Amino acid sequence: MEIQAAHDKNADQIAYWNGANGQRWTDRQAEQDILLAPVSKALIDRAGPKAGDRIIDVGCGCGSTSLAFAEKVGPNGFVLGVDISGPMLARARQRAPKALSVDFVQADATVYPFDPQNFDLLVSRFGVMFFAEPAVSFANLRNALRPPGRLAFACWREPRENPWMLAPLQAVYQHVPKMPPPGPDDPGPFAFASEERVHRILGEAGFKCVAMESVALSFDIANGRGLDAAVQAALQIGPSSRALDGHPPEVRAAAAASVRELLAPFLRGDTVPLAGSIWIVTARAG
């Protein structure tokens, strides 16, 4: 299934998440669910889903948060998981129990024709930082909420607050050229790190009562499977993976050795815990 309608400026993201990188994230679904479980817990706690709520989960990926929210809202509620990635949605549909009130749609949330004022809550775990024109995207999503609809999403804070992601990248940069730095308004993992920008975007989209809570977390990038698993995880997805795209095996092997050397001092038993930090952003539609 392909996206029927999309915002022109989101074409690069659509291509990225439907290509080899989207498949790579799909293949690591189980590991990512474990790694990001603390984020999911914080998001669900702050979102406060209630029995009977109708929820949109933006950038739902392989469906972990959609399924968790569907459990919370029960049979009288409903969760619509929305994502641009065909491979990840295929995995989400495979995982969804038939009795659970959840459905998935491959769509660009910037332009998808949601039923107006038909949902109570809009949520996302790292799925909203990749819009080319986020105020336009959030305005479309807000129209799907019935007043006083709620918004809750998780996004990354500044790179310096997330050494679990950036430290391996610095080791990789010993072997490959640095990637061009993103512009302040470019889509990407840290596109919503700025409080001022998030407040501005949501305000332009018509949201009120915007609040941002910083949440410090620890991420075991080994998922309890030792140093080799931590190195593999660091190189398979995220910025280190993007930096190594297209480089030959010998360069990747040298980078892996440097990442291993970097991570070894953090090894605690079979875990490799590194610090990270997110924003939990909440707001109301009116």
N, C-alpha and C positions, 0 to 999 in steps of 0.2 A: 504494500500500500504506500502511496506517495502523498505528500502534502498537496492538497488541492489549491490552496491560496496561501501566499506568503508575502511579507513585507520585503520589498526589493533589497533593502540594506541588510537583511538578515541572511542573505544567500550564502555568505562565507560560513556562518555558523551552521546552517543547514547541511552544507557539504561536509563540514568537519565531523558532525555528529552522526552522519549517515555513512561515513567511510570507515577506514581502518581504525581510526581512533574511537569511534562509537562502538565498534566491535570489541576493541580492547577493553573498554569500560564494561561492556556486557560480560566478557569472559571473566572479569574480576568482580562480578556482582557480589558473590558471597563474602569475599574478603573486604570489599568496600562497605558492605552493610555492618560488618563487625567493627571496622575502623571508625565509622561515622555514627555508631550507635549513641555515643554521648551527645552528639549534635541533635539527633532525632529526638532523644528524650527531652532535651532543653526546649526544642521547638514545640513539641506536643504539650509540654507543661505550660508554656507561655501562651500557646494558641487557645487552650481551654476548650477543645471540642466537646459538644454536648450531644446527648442522644437525640437523634432526629435531625441533626444539622446536615445541610447540603454543602459540600466542600469542593473547591477546585484546588488541585495540587499541581502547581506550575513547574515544569521541568522535572517531572516525576521520575524520569529515568527508568530504572528497572523495577520500580513500583514499591520499594520498601516503605516509604512514608505513606503512600496511598493506602496500602494494606493496613498499616498501623492506625491511620485515621479512620478507615472503614470499620475496624474493630471497635473504635470508640463511639462512633455514631450509631452503630447497631442497625438492625433491619429496617427501621423507619427512616434512617438517614441515607446518604448517598455521597460517594466520592467520585469525582471525574478527574482522572490523571491525564495531564496534557504534556506532550513532549514532541520535539521535532525529530527525534532519533528513532528510526524504524527498528534497528537491532535491539535497542534497549526496551522499546515497547513490546516487542515480541517476547522478550524474557518476562516482562511484567505480566503479560496476559497468561503465560505459562504458569506463573506462580499464584495467580489469583484463584482462591477457592470459589467454587460455583455458588455457594450459599452467601458469599460476601457481597454486600451492596456497593460494587465498585465497577467502573468501566474506564477504558483508556481510549484516547483519540490522538492520532498523529496530526499535529496542527501547530501553526505559528500563532501563539497567543496574542500577538500584536494585532492580528486581523481576523482571528477566528470568530464567527458569529455566535457567541454565547447567547443563550436565552436571557433576555434582560430581567434583572431583579429576580433571579431564580436561585441564588445561592446565599448562604449565610456567612461563609468563611472562605478566605483565600489564603493558601499556605504555600510555602516553597522551602526546600532545603537545597540551597545553592543553585536554584534554577532560574533566577531572575537577573543575574549579572551579565547576561550575554545578549541582551537586546541592544540593537543599534540605536534606537530611539526610545529609551525606556519610559519616558513620560507618556508617549503615545500608547505603548504597550499597557502600562498600568491604567490609563484612562479606559481602554477597552475592557480590561479586567474589572475595573470598578463598576462599569455598567452592568456587569453580571450579578453584582451584589444587591440584595434588597436591604434598604436602610433598617437598622444601623449596622450594615455588614462589617465584618472584622477582617483585618489583614494581619498575618504573622509570617515572617520569613527569616531564615538564617542566611547570613552572608559573611565572608571573611573580613576581618580587620586588616590593618596594614601588613605588608610583607614582613616588616621587622618584628611583628607580633606572632609570626607563624614560622619559626625556624624549622619545624617538622617538614615544611614544604620547601623552604628556601635554602636550608643548609646543604642538602644533597645537590641542589642546582649549582652552588658555588664550587663543589667538588667536580662536577661535570664540566664547568667552565675552565678547568685546568687543561681540557683537551679539545674543546670546540669553541668557536666564536660565540660571544654573547648575543642573545637575541635582541632585536631592537626594542627599546623600552616602549610600553604602550602609552598612548596619549591619555590625558586625564579623563576623557569621555569615551575611550575605546572600550568595547566589550571585553570581558575577561574575569578571571577569578577574583581580582581585587578591585573591580570597577565600582563597588559600593563601599569601599573602605572609608571614604570621606563622609562624615556625619553631615556636613553642609550640603553635599551633593545629594545624598539620600533624601534629606528634608526638602530640598528644592524639587527633585523629581516627583516625589509623592504629593507635594503641594500643588504642582502644576497639573497632576493627574486628578486632583479633586479630593484627595484623602485629608482627613483631619486627625488631630490628636496623635501626631507621629511621635513615637518614643523609641529610643535605641538603648539597649542594655548590653554592655560588654560582658562576655562570658569566657573566662579562661578555662582551657581544657588541656588534657594530656592525651596525645595520640600515640598508641603503640603501633608503629608502622610494621612491626613484625607479626602482629596479631598472635603473639604467643608462640611463634614458630621459629624463633632464633634469628641470628644475624643474616644468614643467607636469604631468608624470606624478606627481611627488611630491605636488603639491597635490591632484590627483585622488585619489590613494591615501589621503591623510590625511582626505579628506572622504567617501569612499565606504563605509568600514568603520571599526569601532572606536568609541571614545567620542565623537569629533567627529561622526561620522555620527549617533549616537543623539541628541546634543545638538541637531542640526539637523532631526531628524524633525518633519514637520508645519509647518515654517516656509516662507514664500513665497520665490519665486525671487530677489527683490531682496535678501532677508536672506542667502540662501545665497551670492549673488554678492559681497556685502560681506564675508562671512566668508572666502570664498575669497581675496579680495584681501589680507586680514589674514594668512591662513596663508601666502600667497606671500611677503609682506614678511618674515614670521618666518623662513621657510626659506631665503630667498635667500642670507644670509651663509654657509650651510652647503654651498652648491653647490661641488662639486669635479669639474670637467669635466661629465660627464653624470650624476654620482652626487650623492646628498644623504644622506650617512651621519650617523646619529644614534645615541647610546649607548642601550643597553638591558641588562637583566640578568635572568637566570632562576635558578630552583632546579632542579637535577636531584635528584629524591627517589628513594631506593632503599630497599627493605625486603625481608623474607622472610615467607612465610606461616606458617612454623613451624620 
